[in-house]
Each structure stands twice: as C-alpha cells, then as structure tokens.
Amino acid sequence: MMMGYDDDDGQGSRLFEHRASDPHRLVPRSELVVYDPRKQVFGLQMYSWQIKRVVPDPGSLVVYIDGACRDNGTPAARGSWGVYFGPRSQYNRRGLLAPDLPQTSSRAEIEALAQALDALHEITRRDYSLRHITIATDSEYLAHAMSLWIGDWIENEGLNARGRRVAHFETLKALHERLDEMTYGDEGGLDFMFWPIPGEENMEADRLANQAFE
C-alpha cells in the first residue's frame, strides 16, 4: 500500500521512486505504466512473487501533468497547463492560466497539479477501486516540494532552508491541505505519490499544455 506524507518526521513518503518501491522495483521501466482503455486511465504494474511475473497494480492510477509558458519572464508572458490521463481519455484537459495569476512556468506547473486534483476527485468518485494515485511531472522542484519540503515550509511559515520566502507558498500549502483532505478526510481514502520523470516521458501532457495556446 502506498503511504501518505508524514509531517512528523519530515520524510517524503509521497515521493515515488521506481527502484525503491518494493512492489515495482523488479518491473522494467518500459512495462511500469500501462493504459486501461476501459477505465481511460494509466496504472502501474507490479511484480507478483506468487506467480513470478508482472501484473497490474490493482487500484493504481497514473496521471501526467505539465505547465508551459510562452514569452516567460516578459510582460507578454502567458502560461498554460495540461493534464494527461491517456490516449483519447475523456479526462484529459488543458487550459490557460487565469489572467490574474502570475504568468510563469512554475505557476503553470502548479496549476496543472490543481487541475489534476479536480479531475481525480471526479474519477475516484466514479470508480472507488482507484485509490493509489501517482502524479508524474517533469518538474523535479514541484515533485520534491509536495513530497519532501512542504512540511518544513509550513512549519517555518513559508520560509525555505535559506530563510527566503517560498514562491507561491500559499497555493502550495492549499494544495497540500487538499491532498491531506483527499487522503485522510471524511471522503478521503486516497494515497498520493509524486513521481519526477524526464521531459521525454511527459510529452503528451506538454502537448496538451501547448495546445491550450491554439
């Protein structure tokens, strides 16, 4: 079972590491994620010691998120986001950052996470078998922020280890609280993991984010 974030010891139990995960470490990377066309979502595969082969990890769901920003760092900057559940999935979504938000690539990545949580709320209320959620992102910063650092940031009232204010802290804190509610709340029961992946494994979410500009 995937474990949730542990605020007490500050360890990133919401960080997914393929080779450190006992159920998944023997699965070749090329076979780790598979698409279920019936459910229209990706899931993980695991190694079954009982039958000595790779099998679907029951209850797992993998979603890919990405943000984009054109003219980043200029007054003309415009951000967008994409959330990818699979080929032709009804749950795929994309959009532009609201005009009143900071138009940066980092804020676009955060918005992709927020939009993914909206979609996951919808999906898991329809299908109660999907309980173990892995959020894949090519933003290592976002993955580590939400799994390794957020507890310390909250304890330090939004300051990082260098004593500097964390960018978008209030938004990240709100997302962390939402994850906790979806995990531990009255209508919770979900487990969340953040999976930092290379950009070449996140091309479809990136494509959706860029389609939002069209």
C-alpha positions as CSV (number, residue, x, y, z in Angstrom):
1,M,0.0,0.0,0.0
2,M,1.3,3.5,-0.8
3,M,1.7,5.6,2.3
4,G,0.8,9.2,2.7
5,Y,3.0,12.1,3.7
6,D,4.4,12.0,7.2
7,D,4.6,15.5,8.7
8,D,6.2,14.4,11.9
9,D,9.5,13.1,10.6
10,G,9.6,15.3,7.5
11,Q,10.4,12.4,5.2
12,G,9.0,12.4,1.7
13,S,6.7,9.4,1.8
14,R,4.8,11.0,-1.0
15,L,7.8,10.7,-3.3
16,F,7.6,7.7,-5.8
17,E,10.9,6.2,-6.6
18,H,10.6,3.2,-9.0
19,R,13.7,1.3,-7.8
20,A,12.9,1.9,-4.1
21,S,9.3,0.8,-4.3
22,D,9.1,-2.9,-3.3
23,P,6.1,-3.8,-5.4
24,H,7.5,-2.1,-8.5
25,R,11.3,-2.3,-8.4
26,L,11.5,-5.5,-10.4
27,V,9.3,-4.2,-13.2
28,P,11.2,-2.9,-16.2
29,R,10.7,0.8,-16.7
30,S,9.2,0.1,-20.1
31,E,6.5,-2.0,-18.6
32,L,5.9,0.1,-15.4
33,V,2.9,2.1,-16.8
34,V,0.1,0.6,-18.8
35,Y,-3.2,2.1,-20.1
36,D,-6.6,0.7,-19.3
37,P,-8.8,1.7,-22.2
38,R,-11.9,0.7,-20.3
39,K,-11.2,3.0,-17.4
40,Q,-9.4,5.5,-19.6
41,V,-6.5,5.9,-17.2
42,F,-3.0,4.7,-16.8
43,G,-2.0,2.4,-14.0
44,L,1.2,1.0,-12.6
45,Q,2.3,-2.6,-12.9
46,M,3.9,-4.6,-10.1
47,Y,5.8,-7.8,-9.7
48,S,3.9,-10.7,-8.2
49,W,6.1,-13.1,-6.3
50,Q,3.3,-15.6,-6.1
51,I,3.1,-16.1,-9.9
52,K,6.5,-14.8,-10.7
53,R,5.5,-12.3,-13.3
54,V,4.5,-8.6,-13.8
55,V,0.8,-7.9,-13.2
56,P,-1.4,-4.8,-13.0
57,D,-1.1,-3.0,-9.6
58,P,-4.8,-3.0,-8.5
59,G,-6.2,0.3,-7.7
60,S,-3.4,2.4,-9.1
61,L,-3.8,5.4,-11.4
62,V,-1.0,7.4,-13.0
63,V,-1.6,11.0,-14.3
64,Y,0.9,13.2,-16.1
65,I,0.9,16.9,-15.6
66,D,2.8,19.8,-17.2
67,G,2.8,23.5,-17.5
68,A,4.1,25.8,-20.3
69,C,4.8,29.5,-20.6
70,R,5.3,31.5,-23.7
71,D,7.5,34.6,-23.5
72,N,8.4,33.6,-20.0
73,G,9.9,36.4,-18.0
74,T,8.5,39.2,-20.2
75,P,5.4,41.4,-19.9
76,A,3.8,39.3,-22.7
77,A,4.2,36.0,-20.9
78,R,1.2,33.6,-20.9
79,G,1.0,30.4,-19.1
80,S,-0.9,27.2,-19.7
81,W,-1.3,23.7,-18.3
82,G,-2.1,20.2,-19.4
83,V,-3.3,17.0,-17.6
84,Y,-2.9,13.7,-19.4
85,F,-4.7,10.5,-18.4
86,G,-4.1,8.6,-21.6
87,P,-4.8,8.4,-25.3
88,R,-8.3,9.7,-26.1
89,S,-9.2,9.7,-22.4
90,Q,-12.3,11.7,-21.6
91,Y,-10.4,13.0,-18.6
92,N,-7.6,14.8,-20.4
93,R,-7.8,18.5,-20.0
94,R,-5.9,21.7,-20.8
95,G,-6.2,25.4,-20.4
96,L,-4.6,28.8,-20.0
97,L,-3.7,30.4,-16.7
98,A,-6.2,32.9,-15.4
99,P,-5.1,36.4,-16.3
100,D,-4.9,37.4,-12.7
101,L,-2.3,34.7,-11.9
102,P,1.5,35.1,-12.3
103,Q,2.2,34.1,-15.9
104,T,5.3,31.9,-15.2
105,S,6.2,28.3,-16.0
106,S,6.4,27.4,-12.3
107,R,2.9,28.7,-11.6
108,A,1.7,26.9,-14.7
109,E,3.1,23.6,-13.3
110,I,1.3,24.3,-10.0
111,E,-2.0,24.9,-11.9
112,A,-1.6,21.6,-13.7
113,L,-1.5,19.9,-10.3
114,A,-4.6,21.8,-9.1
115,Q,-6.5,20.8,-12.2
116,A,-5.4,17.2,-11.9
117,L,-6.8,17.1,-8.4
118,D,-10.1,18.3,-9.7
119,A,-10.1,15.6,-12.3
120,L,-9.0,12.9,-9.8
121,H,-11.8,13.9,-7.5
122,E,-14.3,13.3,-10.3
123,I,-12.7,10.0,-11.4
124,T,-12.3,8.4,-7.9
125,R,-15.9,9.3,-7.0
126,R,-17.0,7.3,-10.1
127,D,-14.6,4.4,-9.6
128,Y,-13.9,3.6,-5.9
129,S,-11.4,0.9,-7.0
130,L,-8.9,3.6,-7.9
131,R,-7.2,4.5,-4.6
132,H,-3.4,4.8,-5.3
133,I,-2.6,7.9,-7.3
134,T,0.8,8.6,-8.8
135,I,1.2,12.1,-10.2
136,A,4.0,12.2,-12.8
137,T,5.7,15.6,-13.5
138,D,8.9,16.7,-15.2
139,S,9.2,19.5,-12.6
140,E,11.5,17.9,-10.1
141,Y,11.0,21.0,-8.0
142,L,7.2,20.5,-7.8
143,A,7.6,16.8,-7.0
144,H,10.0,17.5,-4.2
145,A,8.1,20.5,-2.9
146,M,5.0,18.5,-2.5
147,S,6.6,15.4,-1.0
148,L,9.9,16.4,0.7
149,W,9.8,20.1,1.6
150,I,6.2,21.2,2.2
151,G,6.1,20.1,5.9
152,D,9.2,22.2,6.8
153,W,7.9,25.1,4.8
154,I,4.6,25.1,6.7
155,E,6.4,24.8,10.0
156,N,8.6,27.7,9.0
157,E,5.6,29.8,7.9
158,G,6.6,29.9,4.3
159,L,10.3,30.2,4.6
160,N,12.8,27.8,3.0
161,A,16.0,26.5,4.5
162,R,17.8,29.7,3.5
163,G,15.2,31.8,5.2
164,R,13.7,33.1,1.9
165,R,10.1,33.2,1.1
166,V,8.9,30.2,-0.9
167,A,7.4,31.3,-4.2
168,H,3.6,30.5,-4.4
169,F,3.7,29.2,-0.8
170,E,0.1,29.8,0.0
171,T,-1.0,28.0,-3.2
172,L,1.3,25.1,-2.4
173,K,0.1,24.9,1.2
174,A,-3.5,24.9,0.0
175,L,-2.8,22.0,-2.4
176,H,-1.0,20.1,0.4
177,E,-4.1,20.6,2.6
178,R,-6.3,19.4,-0.2
179,L,-4.1,16.3,-0.6
180,D,-4.4,15.6,3.1
181,E,-8.2,16.0,2.9
182,M,-8.4,13.6,0.0
183,T,-6.2,11.2,1.9
184,Y,-7.4,11.5,5.5
185,G,-10.8,13.4,5.3
186,D,-14.3,12.0,5.6
187,E,-14.5,11.4,1.9
188,G,-10.8,10.5,1.6
189,G,-9.1,7.2,1.4
190,L,-6.7,8.0,-1.5
191,D,-2.9,7.6,-1.4
192,F,-0.8,10.2,-3.4
193,M,2.7,9.9,-4.7
194,F,4.7,12.4,-6.8
195,W,6.9,10.9,-9.5
196,P,9.7,13.1,-11.0
197,I,10.2,12.0,-14.6
198,P,12.3,13.2,-17.5
199,G,10.7,15.6,-20.0
200,E,10.7,13.0,-22.8
201,E,8.4,10.8,-20.7
202,N,6.0,13.7,-20.3
203,M,5.5,14.7,-23.9
204,E,1.7,14.2,-24.0
205,A,1.0,16.5,-21.1
206,D,3.4,19.0,-22.6
207,R,1.5,18.7,-25.9
208,L,-1.8,19.4,-24.2
209,A,-0.4,22.4,-22.4
210,N,0.8,23.9,-25.7
211,Q,-2.5,23.1,-27.4
212,A,-4.1,25.5,-25.0
213,F,-2.4,28.4,-26.8
214,E,-4.1,27.5,-30.1
